């Protein structure tokens, strides 16, 4: 996954759950519904979602999935 700042400048690229965890310790992570649809398909989706702080433009179905994975 490619993570960008608010100005769309690339901040980092992550390839594993550990990378996302390390990035979340330095930055507040945000994802939108389009990227979340791809994250949900990962085998480690629950671990990735736990490290994301803000979910934007998500569908009601995606919100249910987020809550289920956080529980």
CHARMM-style PDB file with segment names, atoms N, HN, CA, C and O in Angstrom:
ATOM      1  N   UNK     1       0.842  -1.173   0.000  1.00  0.00      PROA
ATOM      2  CA  UNK     1       0.000   0.000   0.000  1.00  0.00      PROA
ATOM      3  C   UNK     1       0.886   1.234   0.000  1.00  0.00      PROA
ATOM      4  O   UNK     1       1.950   1.259   0.619  1.00  0.00      PROA
ATOM      5  N   UNK     2       0.430   2.239  -0.697  1.00  0.00      PROA
ATOM      6  HN  UNK     2      -0.434   2.218  -1.199  1.00  0.00      PROA
ATOM      7  CA  UNK     2       1.140   3.508  -0.736  1.00  0.00      PROA
ATOM      8  C   UNK     2       0.371   4.494   0.137  1.00  0.00      PROA
ATOM      9  O   UNK     2      -0.834   4.682  -0.033  1.00  0.00      PROA
ATOM     10  N   UNK     3       1.074   5.113   1.062  1.00  0.00      PROA
ATOM     11  HN  UNK     3       2.052   4.960   1.200  1.00  0.00      PROA
ATOM     12  CA  UNK     3       0.478   6.074   1.981  1.00  0.00      PROA
ATOM     13  C   UNK     3       0.948   7.469   1.594  1.00  0.00      PROA
ATOM     14  O   UNK     3       2.141   7.697   1.389  1.00  0.00      PROA
ATOM     15  N   UNK     4      -0.002   8.408   1.494  1.00  0.00      PROA
ATOM     16  HN  UNK     4      -0.971   8.223   1.660  1.00  0.00      PROA
ATOM     17  CA  UNK     4       0.312   9.788   1.111  1.00  0.00      PROA
ATOM     18  C   UNK     4      -0.140  10.739   2.210  1.00  0.00      PROA
ATOM     19  O   UNK     4      -0.997  10.404   3.027  1.00  0.00      PROA
ATOM     20  N   UNK     5       0.455  11.937   2.215  1.00  0.00      PROA
ATOM     21  HN  UNK     5       1.151  12.209   1.551  1.00  0.00      PROA
ATOM     22  CA  UNK     5       0.022  12.939   3.177  1.00  0.00      PROA
ATOM     23  C   UNK     5      -1.150  13.721   2.600  1.00  0.00      PROA
ATOM     24  O   UNK     5      -1.643  13.404   1.518  1.00  0.00      PROA
ATOM     25  N   UNK     6      -1.588  14.730   3.317  1.00  0.00      PROA
ATOM     26  HN  UNK     6      -1.187  14.987   4.197  1.00  0.00      PROA
ATOM     27  CA  UNK     6      -2.765  15.493   2.914  1.00  0.00      PROA
ATOM     28  C   UNK     6      -2.562  16.217   1.581  1.00  0.00      PROA
ATOM     29  O   UNK     6      -3.531  16.532   0.891  1.00  0.00      PROA
ATOM     30  N   UNK     7      -1.316  16.477   1.225  1.00  0.00      PROA
ATOM     31  HN  UNK     7      -0.529  16.221   1.786  1.00  0.00      PROA
ATOM     32  CA  UNK     7      -1.003  17.130  -0.039  1.00  0.00      PROA
ATOM     33  C   UNK     7      -0.719  16.137  -1.164  1.00  0.00      PROA
ATOM     34  O   UNK     7      -0.209  16.523  -2.216  1.00  0.00      PROA
ATOM     35  N   UNK     8      -1.042  14.875  -0.952  1.00  0.00      PROA
ATOM     36  HN  UNK     8      -1.456  14.562  -0.097  1.00  0.00      PROA
ATOM     37  CA  UNK     8      -0.839  13.793  -1.917  1.00  0.00      PROA
ATOM     38  C   UNK     8       0.626  13.508  -2.213  1.00  0.00      PROA
ATOM     39  O   UNK     8       0.953  12.983  -3.278  1.00  0.00      PROA
ATOM     40  N   UNK     9       1.498  13.845  -1.292  1.00  0.00      PROA
ATOM     41  HN  UNK     9       1.232  14.271  -0.428  1.00  0.00      PROA
ATOM     42  CA  UNK     9       2.910  13.493  -1.416  1.00  0.00      PROA
ATOM     43  C   UNK     9       3.108  12.126  -0.768  1.00  0.00      PROA
ATOM     44  O   UNK     9       2.627  11.880   0.338  1.00  0.00      PROA
ATOM     45  N   UNK    10       3.809  11.249  -1.456  1.00  0.00      PROA
ATOM     46  HN  UNK    10       4.199  11.448  -2.355  1.00  0.00      PROA
ATOM     47  CA  UNK    10       4.059   9.894  -0.941  1.00  0.00      PROA
ATOM     48  C   UNK    10       4.868   9.962   0.354  1.00  0.00      PROA
ATOM     49  O   UNK    10       5.925  10.591   0.407  1.00  0.00      PROA
ATOM     50  N   UNK    11       4.358   9.308   1.391  1.00  0.00      PROA
ATOM     51  HN  UNK    11       3.499   8.797   1.347  1.00  0.00      PROA
ATOM     52  CA  UNK    11       5.035   9.258   2.684  1.00  0.00      PROA
ATOM     53  C   UNK    11       5.758   7.934   2.847  1.00  0.00      PROA
ATOM     54  O   UNK    11       6.911   7.891   3.276  1.00  0.00      PROA
ATOM     55  N   UNK    12       5.064   6.842   2.497  1.00  0.00      PROA
ATOM     56  HN  UNK    12       4.128   6.877   2.148  1.00  0.00      PROA
ATOM     57  CA  UNK    12       5.656   5.520   2.685  1.00  0.00      PROA
ATOM     58  C   UNK    12       4.915   4.489   1.850  1.00  0.00      PROA
ATOM     59  O   UNK    12       3.801   4.715   1.376  1.00  0.00      PROA
ATOM     60  N   UNK    13       5.574   3.352   1.689  1.00  0.00      PROA
ATOM     61  HN  UNK    13       6.479   3.169   2.074  1.00  0.00      PROA
ATOM     62  CA  UNK    13       4.971   2.180   1.064  1.00  0.00      PROA
ATOM     63  C   UNK    13       5.086   1.040   2.054  1.00  0.00      PROA
ATOM     64  O   UNK    13       6.155   0.786   2.611  1.00  0.00      PROA
ATOM     65  N   UNK    14       3.968   0.352   2.269  1.00  0.00      PROA
ATOM     66  HN  UNK    14       3.101   0.558   1.817  1.00  0.00      PROA
ATOM     67  CA  UNK    14       3.984  -0.781   3.199  1.00  0.00      PROA
ATOM     68  C   UNK    14       3.648  -2.057   2.449  1.00  0.00      PROA
ATOM     69  O   UNK    14       2.840  -2.055   1.520  1.00  0.00      PROA
ATOM     70  N   UNK    15       4.278  -3.140   2.863  1.00  0.00      PROA
ATOM     71  HN  UNK    15       4.934  -3.141   3.618  1.00  0.00      PROA
ATOM     72  CA  UNK    15       4.021  -4.429   2.224  1.00  0.00      PROA
ATOM     73  C   UNK    15       3.592  -5.490   3.234  1.00  0.00      PROA
ATOM     74  O   UNK    15       3.203  -6.593   2.852  1.00  0.00      PROA
ATOM     75  N   UNK    16       3.662  -5.156   4.522  1.00  0.00      PROA
ATOM     76  HN  UNK    16       3.978  -4.259   4.832  1.00  0.00      PROA
ATOM     77  CA  UNK    16       3.278  -6.132   5.539  1.00  0.00      PROA
ATOM     78  C   UNK    16       2.544  -5.437   6.681  1.00  0.00      PROA
ATOM     79  O   UNK    16       2.554  -4.211   6.795  1.00  0.00      PROA
ATOM     80  N   UNK    17       1.914  -6.242   7.513  1.00  0.00      PROA
ATOM     81  HN  UNK    17       1.906  -7.237   7.420  1.00  0.00      PROA
ATOM     82  CA  UNK    17       1.219  -5.719   8.680  1.00  0.00      PROA
ATOM     83  C   UNK    17       2.184  -5.018   9.624  1.00  0.00      PROA
ATOM     84  O   UNK    17       1.833  -4.000  10.221  1.00  0.00      PROA
ATOM     85  N   UNK    18       3.382  -5.543   9.765  1.00  0.00      PROA
ATOM     86  HN  UNK    18       3.666  -6.370   9.280  1.00  0.00      PROA
ATOM     87  CA  UNK    18       4.387  -4.911  10.626  1.00  0.00      PROA
ATOM     88  C   UNK    18       4.759  -3.523  10.106  1.00  0.00      PROA
ATOM     89  O   UNK    18       4.962  -2.599  10.894  1.00  0.00      PROA
ATOM     90  N   UNK    19       4.847  -3.375   8.793  1.00  0.00      PROA
ATOM     91  HN  UNK    19       4.681  -4.126   8.153  1.00  0.00      PROA
ATOM     92  CA  UNK    19       5.139  -2.066   8.210  1.00  0.00      PROA
ATOM     93  C   UNK    19       4.040  -1.063   8.539  1.00  0.00      PROA
ATOM     94  O   UNK    19       4.318   0.090   8.871  1.00  0.00      PROA
ATOM     95  N   UNK    20       2.786  -1.511   8.446  1.00  0.00      PROA
ATOM     96  HN  UNK    20       2.560  -2.447   8.176  1.00  0.00      PROA
ATOM     97  CA  UNK    20       1.656  -0.639   8.762  1.00  0.00      PROA
ATOM     98  C   UNK    20       1.699  -0.256  10.238  1.00  0.00      PROA
ATOM     99  O   UNK    20       1.455   0.901  10.583  1.00  0.00      PROA
ATOM    100  N   UNK    21       2.002  -1.205  11.105  1.00  0.00      PROA
ATOM    101  HN  UNK    21       2.200  -2.144  10.826  1.00  0.00      PROA
ATOM    102  CA  UNK    21       2.097  -0.929  12.544  1.00  0.00      PROA
ATOM    103  C   UNK    21       3.166   0.122  12.822  1.00  0.00      PROA
ATOM    104  O   UNK    21       2.923   1.071  13.567  1.00  0.00      PROA
ATOM    105  N   UNK    22       4.342  -0.040  12.232  1.00  0.00      PROA
ATOM    106  HN  UNK    22       4.539  -0.811  11.627  1.00  0.00      PROA
ATOM    107  CA  UNK    22       5.427   0.922  12.436  1.00  0.00      PROA
ATOM    108  C   UNK    22       5.042   2.309  11.912  1.00  0.00      PROA
ATOM    109  O   UNK    22       5.343   3.317  12.550  1.00  0.00      PROA
ATOM    110  N   UNK    23       4.386   2.361  10.769  1.00  0.00      PROA
ATOM    111  HN  UNK    23       4.141   1.542  10.251  1.00  0.00      PROA
ATOM    112  CA  UNK    23       3.959   3.630  10.208  1.00  0.00      PROA
ATOM    113  C   UNK    23       2.903   4.296  11.093  1.00  0.00      PROA
ATOM    114  O   UNK    23       2.899   5.517  11.251  1.00  0.00      PROA
ATOM    115  N   UNK    24       2.013   3.489  11.668  1.00  0.00      PROA
ATOM    116  HN  UNK    24       2.017   2.497  11.540  1.00  0.00      PROA
ATOM    117  CA  UNK    24       0.958   4.037  12.522  1.00  0.00      PROA
ATOM    118  C   UNK    24       1.502   4.619  13.823  1.00  0.00      PROA
ATOM    119  O   UNK    24       0.834   5.435  14.459  1.00  0.00      PROA
ATOM    120  N   UNK    25       2.689   4.216  14.219  1.00  0.00      PROA
ATOM    121  HN  UNK    25       3.231   3.554  13.702  1.00  0.00      PROA
ATOM    122  CA  UNK    25       3.302   4.780  15.423  1.00  0.00      PROA
ATOM    123  C   UNK    25       3.835   6.188  15.175  1.00  0.00      PROA
ATOM    124  O   UNK    25       4.012   6.964  16.114  1.00  0.00      PROA
ATOM    125  N   UNK    26       4.093   6.520  13.896  1.00  0.00      PROA
ATOM    126  HN  UNK    26       3.950   5.890  13.133  1.00  0.00      PROA
ATOM    127  CA  UNK    26       4.634   7.835  13.541  1.00  0.00      PROA
ATOM    128  C   UNK    26       3.576   8.772  12.957  1.00  0.00      PROA
ATOM    129  O   UNK    26       3.688   9.993  13.075  1.00  0.00      PROA
ATOM    130  N   UNK    27       2.546   8.193  12.326  1.00  0.00      PROA
ATOM    131  HN  UNK    27       2.456   7.201  12.231  1.00  0.00      PROA
ATOM    132  CA  UNK    27       1.555   8.989  11.607  1.00  0.00      PROA
ATOM    133  C   UNK    27       0.145   8.525  11.957  1.00  0.00      PROA
ATOM    134  O   UNK    27      -0.061   7.375  12.345  1.00  0.00      PROA
ATOM    135  N   UNK    28      -0.814   9.422  11.817  1.00  0.00      PROA
ATOM    136  HN  UNK    28      -0.646  10.356  11.502  1.00  0.00      PROA
ATOM    137  CA  UNK    28      -2.223   9.065  11.919  1.00  0.00      PROA
ATOM    138  C   UNK    28      -2.639   8.572  10.535  1.00  0.00      PROA
ATOM    139  O   UNK    28      -2.552   9.318   9.560  1.00  0.00      PROA
ATOM    140  N   UNK    29      -3.084   7.340  10.447  1.00  0.00      PROA
ATOM    141  HN  UNK    29      -3.155   6.734  11.239  1.00  0.00      PROA
ATOM    142  CA  UNK    29      -3.404   6.741   9.151  1.00  0.00      PROA
ATOM    143  C   UNK    29      -4.883   6.907   8.817  1.00  0.00      PROA
ATOM    144  O   UNK    29      -5.749   6.786   9.683  1.00  0.00      PROA
ATOM    145  N   UNK    30      -5.150   7.183   7.557  1.00  0.00      PROA
ATOM    146  HN  UNK    30      -4.447   7.282   6.853  1.00  0.00      PROA
ATOM    147  CA  UNK    30      -6.504   7.358   7.045  1.00  0.00      PROA
ATOM    148  C   UNK    30      -6.631   6.567   5.753  1.00  0.00      PROA
ATOM    149  O   UNK    30      -5.695   6.510   4.956  1.00  0.00      PROA
ATOM    150  N   UNK    31      -7.780   5.962   5.552  1.00  0.00      PROA
ATOM    151  HN  UNK    31      -8.541   6.008   6.200  1.00  0.00      PROA
ATOM    152  CA  UNK    31      -8.044   5.266   4.296  1.00  0.00      PROA
ATOM    153  C   UNK    31      -9.469   5.582   3.848  1.00  0.00      PROA
ATOM    154  O   UNK    31     -10.325   5.923   4.664  1.00  0.00      PROA
ATOM    155  N   UNK    32      -9.710   5.466   2.550  1.00  0.00      PROA
ATOM    156  HN  UNK    32      -9.014   5.190   1.887  1.00  0.00      PROA
ATOM    157  CA  UNK    32     -11.055   5.692   2.028  1.00  0.00      PROA
ATOM    158  C   UNK    32     -11.686   4.349   1.654  1.00  0.00      PROA
ATOM    159  O   UNK    32     -11.047   3.300   1.738  1.00  0.00      PROA
ATOM    160  N   UNK    33     -12.925   4.405   1.249  1.00  0.00      PROA
ATOM    161  HN  UNK    33     -13.444   5.256   1.180  1.00  0.00      PROA
ATOM    162  CA  UNK    33     -13.658   3.188   0.932  1.00  0.00      PROA
ATOM    163  C   UNK    33     -13.067   2.383  -0.209  1.00  0.00      PROA
ATOM    164  O   UNK    33     -13.111   1.153  -0.187  1.00  0.00      PROA
ATOM    165  N   UNK    34     -12.510   3.067  -1.213  1.00  0.00      PROA
ATOM    166  HN  UNK    34     -12.474   4.066  -1.231  1.00  0.00      PROA
ATOM    167  CA  UNK    34     -11.919   2.357  -2.351  1.00  0.00      PROA
ATOM    168  C   UNK    34     -10.728   1.511  -1.916  1.00  0.00      PROA
ATOM    169  O   UNK    34     -10.621   0.345  -2.295  1.00  0.00      PROA
ATOM    170  N   UNK    35      -9.844   2.088  -1.129  1.00  0.00      PROA
ATOM    171  HN  UNK    35      -9.931   3.035  -0.821  1.00  0.00      PROA
ATOM    172  CA  UNK    35      -8.674   1.342  -0.657  1.00  0.00      PROA
ATOM    173  C   UNK    35      -9.089   0.297   0.377  1.00  0.00      PROA
ATOM    174  O   UNK    35      -8.514  -0.789   0.436  1.00  0.00      PROA
ATOM    175  N   UNK    36     -10.079   0.630   1.181  1.00  0.00      PROA
ATOM    176  HN  UNK    36     -10.546   1.513   1.133  1.00  0.00      PROA
ATOM    177  CA  UNK    36     -10.555  -0.322   2.186  1.00  0.00      PROA
ATOM    178  C   UNK    36     -11.074  -1.597   1.531  1.00  0.00      PROA
ATOM    179  O   UNK    36     -10.905  -2.685   2.080  1.00  0.00      PROA
ATOM    180  N   UNK    37     -11.699  -1.475   0.373  1.00  0.00      PROA
ATOM    181  HN  UNK    37     -11.836  -0.591  -0.073  1.00  0.00      PROA
ATOM    182  CA  UNK    37     -12.184  -2.657  -0.350  1.00  0.00      PROA
ATOM    183  C   UNK    37     -11.033  -3.600  -0.686  1.00  0.00      PROA
ATOM    184  O   UNK    37     -11.216  -4.817  -0.704  1.00  0.00      PROA
ATOM    185  N   UNK    38      -9.852  -3.052  -0.950  1.00  0.00      PROA
ATOM    186  HN  UNK    38      -9.702  -2.063  -0.935  1.00  0.00      PROA
ATOM    187  CA  UNK    38      -8.676  -3.874  -1.241  1.00  0.00      PROA
ATOM    188  C   UNK    38      -8.072  -4.438   0.039  1.00  0.00      PROA
ATOM    189  O   UNK    38      -7.615  -5.580   0.065  1.00  0.00      PROA
ATOM    190  N   UNK    39      -8.073  -3.639   1.096  1.00  0.00      PROA
ATOM    191  HN  UNK    39      -8.445  -2.711   1.075  1.00  0.00      PROA
ATOM    192  CA  UNK    39      -7.510  -4.084   2.381  1.00  0.00      PROA
ATOM    193  C   UNK    39      -8.310  -5.251   2.939  1.00  0.00      PROA
ATOM    194  O   UNK    39      -7.735  -6.190   3.489  1.00  0.00      PROA
ATOM    195  N   UNK    40      -9.626  -5.201   2.803  1.00  0.00      PROA
ATOM    196  HN  UNK    40     -10.093  -4.437   2.356  1.00  0.00      PROA
ATOM    197  CA  UNK    40     -10.505  -6.247   3.347  1.00  0.00      PROA
ATOM    198  C   UNK    40     -10.176  -7.615   2.755  1.00  0.00      PROA
ATOM    199  O   UNK    40     -10.397  -8.636   3.406  1.00  0.00      PROA
ATOM    200  N   UNK    41      -9.659  -7.647   1.548  1.00  0.00      PROA
ATOM    201  HN  UNK    41      -9.479  -6.818   1.020  1.00  0.00      PROA
ATOM    202  CA  UNK    41      -9.340  -8.912   0.886  1.00  0.00      PROA
ATOM    203  C   UNK    41      -8.039  -9.539   1.383  1.00  0.00      PROA
ATOM    204  O   UNK    41      -7.771 -10.706   1.094  1.00  0.00      PROA
ATOM    205  N   UNK    42      -7.233  -8.789   2.122  1.00  0.00      PROA
ATOM    206  HN  UNK    42      -7.451  -7.841   2.356  1.00  0.00      PROA
ATOM    207  CA  UNK    42      -5.965  -9.313   2.630  1.00  0.00      PROA
ATOM    208  C   UNK    42      -6.209 -10.323   3.747  1.00  0.00      PROA
ATOM    209  O   UNK    42      -7.169 -10.180   4.504  1.00  0.00      PROA
ATOM    210  N   UNK    43      -5.359 -11.336   3.863  1.00  0.00      PROA
ATOM    211  HN  UNK    43      -4.579 -11.452   3.248  1.00  0.00      PROA
ATOM    212  CA  UNK    43      -5.515 -12.302   4.955  1.00  0.00      PROA
ATOM    213  C   UNK    43      -5.281 -11.666   6.335  1.00  0.00      PROA
ATOM    214  O   UNK    43      -5.777 -12.166   7.345  1.00  0.00      PROA
ATOM    215  N   UNK    44      -4.540 -10.584   6.368  1.00  0.00      PROA
ATOM    216  HN  UNK    44      -4.137 -10.177   5.548  1.00  0.00      PROA
ATOM    217  CA  UNK    44      -4.252  -9.898   7.636  1.00  0.00      PROA
ATOM    218  C   UNK    44      -5.052  -8.606   7.764  1.00  0.00      PROA
ATOM    219  O   UNK    44      -4.605  -7.662   8.416  1.00  0.00      PROA
ATOM    220  N   UNK    45      -6.229  -8.557   7.146  1.00  0.00      PROA
ATOM    221  HN  UNK    45      -6.592  -9.324   6.616  1.00  0.00      PROA
ATOM    222  CA  UNK    45      -7.035  -7.333   7.112  1.00  0.00      PROA
ATOM    223  C   UNK    45      -7.354  -6.805   8.507  1.00  0.00      PROA
ATOM    224  O   UNK    45      -7.272  -5.599   8.739  1.00  0.00      PROA
ATOM    225  N   UNK    46      -7.713  -7.675   9.427  1.00  0.00      PROA
ATOM    226  HN  UNK    46      -7.780  -8.655   9.238  1.00  0.00      PROA
ATOM    227  CA  UNK    46      -8.071  -7.228  10.779  1.00  0.00      PROA
ATOM    228  C   UNK    46      -6.907  -6.519  11.456  1.00  0.00      PROA
ATOM    229  O   UNK    46      -7.111  -5.525  12.152  1.00  0.00      PROA
ATOM    230  N   UNK    47      -5.703  -7.012  11.265  1.00  0.00      PROA
ATOM    231  HN  UNK    47      -5.537  -7.820  10.699  1.00  0.00      PROA
ATOM    232  CA  UNK    47      -4.526  -6.392  11.874  1.00  0.00      PROA
ATOM    233  C   UNK    47      -4.239  -5.028  11.237  1.00  0.00      PROA
ATOM    234  O   UNK    47      -3.837  -4.092  11.929  1.00  0.00      PROA
ATOM    235  N   UNK    48      -4.441  -4.919   9.941  1.00  0.00      PROA
ATOM    236  HN  UNK    48      -4.767  -5.679   9.379  1.00  0.00      PROA
ATOM    237  CA  UNK    48      -4.214  -3.639   9.256  1.00  0.00      PROA
ATOM    238  C   UNK    48      -5.262  -2.623   9.710  1.00  0.00      PROA
ATOM    239  O   UNK    48      -4.926  -1.477  10.007  1.00  0.00      PROA
ATOM    240  N   UNK    49      -6.521  -3.034   9.763  1.00  0.00      PROA
ATOM    241  HN  UNK    49      -6.794  -3.965   9.521  1.00  0.00      PROA
ATOM    242  CA  UNK    49      -7.609  -2.133  10.138  1.00  0.00      PROA
ATOM    243  C   UNK    49      -7.428  -1.611  11.559  1.00  0.00      PROA
ATOM    244  O   UNK    49      -7.784  -0.466  11.841  1.00  0.00      PROA
ATOM    245  N   UNK    50      -6.892  -2.409  12.442  1.00  0.00      PROA
ATOM    246  HN  UNK    50      -6.603  -3.339  12.213  1.00  0.00      PROA
ATOM    247  CA  UNK    50      -6.673  -1.954  13.826  1.00  0.00      PROA
ATOM    248  C   UNK    50      -5.672  -0.807  13.914  1.00  0.00      PROA
ATOM    249  O   UNK    50      -5.662  -0.074  14.903  1.00  0.00      PROA
ATOM    250  N   UNK    51      -4.840  -0.644  12.907  1.00  0.00      PROA
ATOM    251  HN  UNK    51      -4.848  -1.240  12.104  1.00  0.00      PROA
ATOM    252  CA  UNK    51      -3.828   0.415  12.927  1.00  0.00      PROA
ATOM    253  C   UNK    51      -4.253   1.668  12.163  1.00  0.00      PROA
ATOM    254  O   UNK    51      -3.508   2.647  12.121  1.00  0.00      PROA
ATOM    255  N   UNK    52      -5.429   1.649  11.566  1.00  0.00      PROA
ATOM    256  HN  UNK    52      -6.035   0.854  11.600  1.00  0.00      PROA
ATOM    257  CA  UNK    52      -5.931   2.812  10.826  1.00  0.00      PROA
ATOM    258  C   UNK    52      -6.788   3.647  11.762  1.00  0.00      PROA
ATOM    259  O   UNK    52      -7.639   3.119  12.477  1.00  0.00      PROA
ATOM    260  N   UNK    53      -6.556   4.958  11.753  1.00  0.00      PROA
ATOM    261  HN  UNK    53      -5.865   5.387  11.172  1.00  0.00      PROA
ATOM    262  CA  UNK    53      -7.263   5.858  12.659  1.00  0.00      PROA
ATOM    263  C   UNK    53      -8.546   6.433  12.070  1.00  0.00      PROA
ATOM    264  O   UNK    53      -9.527   6.618  12.790  1.00  0.00      PROA
ATOM    265  N   UNK    54      -8.550   6.715  10.777  1.00  0.00      PROA
ATOM    266  HN  UNK    54      -7.753   6.565  10.192  1.00  0.00      PROA
ATOM    267  CA  UNK    54      -9.680   7.393  10.148  1.00  0.00      PROA
ATOM    268  C   UNK    54     -10.123   6.615   8.913  1.00  0.00      PROA
ATOM    269  O   UNK    54      -9.307   6.232   8.075  1.00  0.00      PROA
ATOM    270  N   UNK    55     -11.442   6.389   8.818  1.00  0.00      PROA
ATOM    271  HN  UNK    55     -12.105   6.700   9.499  1.00  0.00      PROA
ATOM    272  CA  UNK    55     -12.032   5.724   7.652  1.00  0.00      PROA
ATOM    273  C   UNK    55     -12.972   6.734   6.998  1.00  0.00      PROA
ATOM    274  O   UNK    55     -13.941   7.167   7.620  1.00  0.00      PROA
ATOM    275  N   UNK    56     -12.697   7.112   5.754  1.00  0.00      PROA
ATOM    276  HN  UNK    56     -11.909   6.760   5.249  1.00  0.00      PROA
ATOM    277  CA  UNK    56     -13.535   8.090   5.067  1.00  0.00      PROA
ATOM    278  C   UNK    56     -14.218   7.461   3.864  1.00  0.00      PROA
ATOM    279  O   UNK    56     -13.723   6.501   3.273  1.00  0.00      PROA
ATOM    280  N   UNK    57     -15.357   8.022   3.520  1.00  0.00      PROA
ATOM    281  HN  UNK    57     -15.759   8.802   4.000  1.00  0.00      PROA
ATOM    282  CA  UNK    57     -16.107   7.599   2.330  1.00  0.00      PROA
ATOM    283  C   UNK    57     -16.304   6.086   2.262  1.00  0.00      PROA
ATOM    284  O   UNK    57     -16.062   5.451   1.235  1.00  0.00      PROA
ATOM    285  N   UNK    58     -16.748   5.532   3.382  1.00  0.00      PROA
ATOM    286  HN  UNK    58     -16.944   6.047   4.216  1.00  0.00      PROA
ATOM    287  CA  UNK    58     -17.018   4.093   3.434  1.00  0.00      PROA
ATOM    288  C   UNK    58     -18.516   3.849   3.311  1.00  0.00      PROA
ATOM    289  O   UNK    58     -19.330   4.676   3.719  1.00  0.00      PROA
ATOM    290  N   UNK    59     -18.856   2.724   2.755  1.00  0.00      PROA
ATOM    291  HN  UNK    59     -18.194   2.051   2.423  1.00  0.00      PROA
ATOM    292  CA  UNK    59     -20.263   2.355   2.609  1.00  0.00      PROA
ATOM    293  C   UNK    59     -20.773   1.784   3.937  1.00  0.00      PROA
ATOM    294  O   UNK    59     -19.975   1.408   4.795  1.00  0.00      PROA
ATOM    295  N   UNK    60     -22.082   1.719   4.108  1.00  0.00      PROA
ATOM    296  HN  UNK    60     -22.730   2.025   3.410  1.00  0.00      PROA
ATOM    297  CA  UNK    60     -22.617   1.100   5.326  1.00  0.00      PROA
ATOM    298  C   UNK    60     -22.132  -0.346   5.504  1.00  0.00      PROA
ATOM    299  O   UNK    60     -21.870  -0.775   6.628  1.00  0.00      PROA
ATOM    300  N   UNK    61     -22.013  -1.091   4.412  1.00  0.00      PROA
ATOM    301  HN  UNK    61     -22.225  -0.742   3.499  1.00  0.00      PROA
ATOM    302  CA  UNK    61     -21.522  -2.474   4.504  1.00  0.00      PROA
ATOM    303  C   UNK    61     -20.075  -2.493   4.986  1.00  0.00      PROA
ATOM    304  O   UNK    61     -19.704  -3.339   5.799  1.00  0.00      PROA
ATOM    305  N   UNK    62     -19.256  -1.567   4.489  1.00  0.00      PROA
ATOM    306  HN  UNK    62     -19.557  -0.880   3.828  1.00  0.00      PROA
ATOM    307  CA  UNK    62     -17.859  -1.499   4.922  1.00  0.00      PROA
ATOM    308  C   UNK    62     -17.767  -1.112   6.393  1.00  0.00      PROA
ATOM    309  O   UNK    62     -16.903  -1.614   7.112  1.00  0.00      PROA
ATOM    310  N   UNK    63     -18.648  -0.226   6.845  1.00  0.00      PROA
ATOM    311  HN  UNK    63     -19.350   0.181   6.260  1.00  0.00      PROA
ATOM    312  CA  UNK    63     -18.653   0.155   8.260  1.00  0.00      PROA
ATOM    313  C   UNK    63     -18.940  -1.061   9.137  1.00  0.00      PROA
ATOM    314  O   UNK    63     -18.338  -1.223  10.198  1.00  0.00      PROA
ATOM    315  N   UNK    64     -19.854  -1.908   8.692  1.00  0.00      PROA
ATOM    316  HN  UNK    64     -20.343  -1.776   7.829  1.00  0.00      PROA
ATOM    317  CA  UNK    64     -20.136  -3.141   9.432  1.00  0.00      PROA
ATOM    318  C   UNK    64     -18.929  -4.061   9.484  1.00  0.00      PROA
ATOM    319  O   UNK    64     -18.655  -4.673  10.517  1.00  0.00      PROA
ATOM    320  N   UNK    65     -18.212  -4.160   8.388  1.00  0.00      PROA
ATOM    321  HN  UNK    65     -18.434  -3.663   7.549  1.00  0.00      PROA
ATOM    322  CA  UNK    65     -17.007  -4.994   8.345  1.00  0.00      PROA
ATOM    323  C   UNK    65     -15.939  -4.433   9.274  1.00  0.00      PROA
ATOM    324  O   UNK    65     -15.276  -5.188   9.985  1.00  0.00      PROA
ATOM    325  N   UNK    66     -15.769  -3.117   9.273  1.00  0.00      PROA
ATOM    326  HN  UNK    66     -16.308  -2.504   8.695  1.00  0.00      PROA
ATOM    327  CA  UNK    66     -14.788  -2.468  10.144  1.00  0.00      PROA
ATOM    328  C   UNK    66     -15.097  -2.770  11.599  1.00  0.00      PROA
ATOM    329  O   UNK    66     -14.212  -3.171  12.354  1.00  0.00      PROA
ATOM    330  N   UNK    67     -16.344  -2.581  11.994  1.00  0.00      PROA
ATOM    331  HN  UNK    67     -17.064  -2.256  11.380  1.00  0.00      PROA
ATOM    332  CA  UNK    67     -16.735  -2.838  13.378  1.00  0.00      PROA
ATOM    333  C   UNK    67     -16.518  -4.300  13.727  1.00  0.00      PROA
ATOM    334  O   UNK    67     -16.018  -4.612  14.808  1.00  0.00      PROA
ATOM    335  N   UNK    68     -16.886  -5.190  12.833  1.00  0.00      PROA
ATOM    336  HN  UNK    68     -17.292  -4.937  11.955  1.00  0.00      PROA
ATOM    337  CA  UNK    68     -16.685  -6.626  13.082  1.00  0.00      PROA
ATOM    338  C   UNK    68     -15.218  -6.982  13.264  1.00  0.00      PROA
ATOM    339  O   UNK    68     -14.878  -7.786  14.132  1.00  0.00      PROA
ATOM    340  N   UNK    69     -14.351  -6.394  12.459  1.00  0.00      PROA
ATOM    341  HN  UNK    69     -14.627  -5.741  11.754  1.00  0.00      PROA
ATOM    342  CA  UNK    69     -12.920  -6.689  12.578  1.00  0.00      PROA
ATOM    343  C   UNK    69     -12.301  -6.033  13.814  1.00  0.00      PROA
ATOM    344  O   UNK    69     -11.344  -6.560  14.381  1.00  0.00      PROA
ATOM    345  N   UNK    70     -12.835  -4.903  14.227  1.00  0.00      PROA
ATOM    346  HN  UNK    70     -13.612  -4.475  13.766  1.00  0.00      PROA
ATOM    347  CA  UNK    70     -12.307  -4.266  15.435  1.00  0.00      PROA
ATOM    348  C   UNK    70     -12.741  -5.002  16.704  1.00  0.00      PROA
ATOM    349  O   UNK    70     -12.050  -4.972  17.722  1.00  0.00      PROA
ATOM    350  N   UNK    71     -13.886  -5.656  16.624  1.00  0.00      PROA
ATOM    351  HN  UNK    71     -14.448  -5.680  15.797  1.00  0.00      PROA
ATOM    352  CA  UNK    71     -14.344  -6.440  17.797  1.00  0.00      PROA
ATOM    353  C   UNK    71     -13.604  -7.739  17.836  1.00  0.00      PROA
ATOM    354  OT1 UNK    71     -13.829  -8.551  18.734  1.00  0.00      PROA
TER     355      UNK     71
END
